[in-house]
Amino acid sequence: MRLGTTRLLLSRLKFFWRCETMSLKAYKAGSPFPPLQAGKLRVYSMRFCPFAHRALHVLAAKNIDHEVVNIDLKNKPDWFLKVHPAGKVPVLQQDDKVINESLIVAEYLDEVYGSPKLLPSDPYLKARDKMFLEVGCSAAVSVLKIYYNKEDRVEIWNNWLEKLKVIEDELASRKTPYLSGQRPGFVDYMTWPCFARATAFSTVFPELKMPSPGQYPLLVAWMDLMRKDPAVTAVLNEALLLEHTKGVLNGVFDYDVGL
């Protein structure tokens, strides 16, 4: 086994050792509330939610001890709506503390827990990253419209491809392989999840072509790096994401694919 492969497997094992999943299957209406452990960090998630994956990537990158409770977002338990009335994921809960919204959750985790720090400590550089997120994440997220509007997928896809220029230009401006520098950081983990979903769309619909090296060389190189990153591979199974995506595109929301 190659050294790189060994390191990747060890990284995955390290993350899963720190992550306790109450049940991989999604909790739905009528499911009993899984009791909280004092001091334990809990993440309410959904196995295929790109926004929940933002938080999970941060947890993996920082090797934070936590437990995951997956939620059926189409048939939510009453107790989850009491935790977060909007019914969205991710949500953090630790004792009497409850935090929601993916970017807020991710930044909280980075601030509260130790190294590696994913956001810069320098106030200007941190502000620069946050300013980019306003445009970069908006560009990346636009592709998700295909989930609920597949008839207009070509128009949505072409608009998405045009918007990706802002990420290509940012990589060119920063002159680093990752948006966060020489290693992946906050901006990378917040932006990446939408590209994994785009890959699934491209597989389902062959007319939707992923960005090419001729079109966006820096972006494509970044995508290749992110796809192999241990904090990404520890969270996402691309084969199962593809099966889930096929279901959603046909109106079937199976949150327990592969279980």
C-alpha positions in Angstrom: 0.0 0.0 0.0 1.4 3.4 -0.9 2.4 5.8 1.8 -0.2 8.4 0.7 -3.0 5.9 0.7 -2.0 4.7 4.2 -2.0 8.3 5.5 -5.5 8.9 4.0 -6.9 5.8 5.6 -5.3 6.7 9.0 -6.8 10.2 8.7 -10.3 8.7 8.0 -10.0 6.4 11.0 -8.8 9.2 13.2 -11.9 11.2 12.3 -14.4 8.4 12.7 -12.9 7.7 16.1 -13.7 11.2 17.2 -17.2 11.1 15.6 -19.9 9.1 17.4 -23.0 8.6 15.3 -26.1 7.9 17.3 -27.6 6.1 14.3 -26.6 6.5 10.7 -30.3 6.3 9.8 -32.2 9.6 9.8 -34.4 10.3 12.8 -38.0 11.1 11.7 -41.3 12.0 13.3 -42.1 9.6 16.1 -38.4 8.7 16.7 -37.4 9.0 20.4 -35.1 11.9 21.3 -31.5 10.6 21.7 -30.5 11.8 25.2 -27.7 14.4 25.4 -24.5 13.6 27.2 -23.2 16.3 29.5 -20.6 18.4 27.7 -20.8 16.4 24.5 -20.9 18.3 21.2 -23.8 17.2 19.1 -24.3 18.0 15.4 -27.7 17.6 13.8 -27.1 16.8 10.2 -28.3 15.1 7.1 -26.0 12.7 5.3 -26.2 14.4 2.0 -26.8 18.1 2.9 -24.1 20.4 1.4 -24.6 22.9 4.2 -24.3 20.3 6.9 -21.1 19.1 5.2 -19.5 22.5 5.8 -19.7 21.9 9.5 -18.6 18.2 9.2 -15.6 19.2 7.1 -14.5 21.6 9.8 -15.0 18.9 12.5 -12.9 16.5 10.5 -10.2 19.0 9.7 -9.8 19.9 13.3 -10.4 16.4 14.7 -13.1 17.6 17.1 -14.8 15.1 19.3 -18.5 15.1 18.6 -21.6 13.0 17.8 -23.9 13.2 14.8 -27.7 12.9 14.8 -29.1 12.6 11.2 -32.5 14.1 10.6 -35.2 13.2 8.0 -35.7 16.7 6.6 -39.0 15.8 5.0 -40.5 14.2 8.2 -38.8 15.9 11.1 -39.2 14.8 14.7 -41.1 17.2 16.9 -38.1 17.3 19.3 -35.8 18.6 16.6 -38.2 21.5 15.8 -38.0 22.4 19.5 -34.2 22.5 19.2 -34.4 24.6 16.0 -37.9 25.8 14.9 -36.7 26.5 11.3 -35.9 22.8 11.0 -32.7 23.2 9.0 -29.3 21.6 9.4 -26.6 21.9 10.6 -27.3 22.6 14.2 -24.8 22.4 17.0 -26.0 21.5 20.5 -23.9 21.3 23.6 -25.7 21.3 26.9 -27.8 24.5 26.8 -26.0 26.0 23.8 -27.6 25.8 20.4 -26.1 27.3 17.2 -27.4 27.1 13.7 -26.6 28.3 10.1 -23.7 26.6 8.4 -21.2 29.5 8.2 -21.9 30.6 11.8 -21.6 27.0 13.0 -18.3 26.5 11.1 -16.8 29.8 12.4 -17.8 29.0 15.9 -16.1 25.6 15.7 -12.9 27.2 14.4 -12.9 29.8 17.1 -13.6 27.6 20.0 -11.5 24.6 19.2 -7.8 24.4 18.7 -5.4 24.0 15.8 -5.3 23.9 12.9 -7.0 27.3 12.7 -9.0 27.5 9.4 -9.6 31.2 9.4 -6.6 33.6 9.4 -5.7 35.3 12.8 -4.9 38.5 11.0 -8.1 40.7 11.0 -7.6 41.9 7.5 -6.9 38.5 6.0 -10.0 37.1 7.9 -12.1 40.0 6.5 -10.8 39.3 3.0 -11.8 35.6 3.3 -15.3 36.6 4.5 -15.7 39.1 1.7 -14.8 36.5 -0.8 -17.3 34.0 0.7 -20.0 36.5 -0.1 -19.4 36.1 -3.8 -17.6 32.8 -4.0 -20.1 30.8 -2.1 -23.0 32.5 -3.9 -21.5 31.5 -7.2 -20.9 27.9 -6.1 -24.3 27.4 -4.5 -26.3 28.5 -7.6 -25.8 25.0 -9.1 -28.0 23.5 -6.4 -31.1 24.9 -8.1 -31.0 21.8 -10.4 -32.2 19.7 -7.6 -35.6 21.3 -7.8 -35.7 22.6 -11.4 -34.1 19.9 -13.5 -36.0 21.0 -16.6 -34.0 24.2 -16.7 -30.8 22.4 -15.8 -28.8 23.5 -18.9 -29.5 27.2 -18.3 -28.8 26.9 -14.6 -25.5 25.0 -15.4 -24.3 27.5 -17.9 -25.0 30.4 -15.5 -23.1 28.5 -12.9 -20.1 27.9 -15.1 -20.0 31.7 -15.9 -20.1 32.5 -12.2 -17.2 30.2 -11.4 -14.9 32.8 -13.0 -14.9 34.6 -9.7 -13.3 31.6 -8.0 -10.7 31.1 -10.8 -9.8 34.8 -10.6 -9.4 34.6 -6.8 -7.1 31.6 -7.1 -5.1 33.5 -9.7 -4.9 36.6 -7.4 -3.8 34.6 -4.3 -1.3 32.5 -6.3 -1.8 29.5 -4.0 -3.2 26.0 -4.7 -6.1 26.5 -2.2 -8.3 29.5 -1.6 -6.9 29.6 2.0 -3.2 29.3 1.0 -0.9 26.3 0.9 -3.4 24.1 2.7 -7.2 23.9 2.7 -8.9 26.2 5.2 -12.2 27.8 6.0 -13.0 29.3 2.6 -12.2 26.0 0.8 -14.4 23.9 3.1 -17.3 26.3 2.8 -17.1 26.4 -1.0 -16.4 22.8 -1.8 -19.6 20.9 -1.0 -21.5 22.4 -4.0 -18.8 21.0 -6.4 -19.4 17.5 -5.1 -23.1 17.9 -6.0 -22.2 19.4 -9.4 -20.2 16.3 -10.1 -23.3 14.2 -9.3 -25.4 16.3 -11.6 -22.8 15.9 -14.4 -22.9 12.1 -14.0 -26.7 12.0 -14.1 -27.0 14.4 -17.0 -24.0 13.9 -19.5 -24.9 17.2 -21.3 -23.7 19.0 -18.1 -20.0 19.2 -18.5 -17.8 19.9 -15.5 -15.3 22.8 -15.9 -12.3 21.9 -18.0 -8.6 22.7 -17.5 -8.8 24.8 -20.6 -11.6 26.9 -19.2 -10.6 27.2 -15.6 -7.2 25.6 -15.0 -6.7 26.8 -11.4 -10.2 25.9 -10.4 -9.9 22.4 -11.8 -6.6 21.8 -10.0 -8.2 23.0 -6.8 -11.1 20.6 -7.3 -8.7 17.7 -7.7 -6.9 18.7 -4.5 -10.1 19.1 -2.5 -11.6 15.8 -3.7 -8.6 14.0 -2.2 -8.5 16.0 1.1 -8.8 13.8 4.2 -11.4 16.1 5.8 -13.5 15.8 2.6 -13.1 12.0 2.0 -13.9 11.4 5.7 -17.3 13.0 5.3 -18.5 12.3 1.8 -19.1 9.0 -0.1 -19.5 10.2 -3.7 -21.2 6.9 -4.8 -23.9 7.3 -2.2 -24.3 11.0 -2.9 -24.9 10.1 -6.6 -27.7 7.6 -5.6 -29.3 10.1 -3.3 -29.1 12.8 -6.1 -30.8 10.5 -8.6 -33.6 10.0 -6.1 -34.1 13.7 -5.3 -34.2 14.5 -9.0 -37.1 12.0 -9.3 -38.9 13.3 -6.2 -37.6 10.5 -3.9 -36.0 11.8 -0.7 -34.2 8.7 0.7 -31.9 9.9 3.5 -30.9 6.3 4.3 -29.4 5.4 1.0 -26.9 2.6 1.4 -27.8 1.7 4.9 
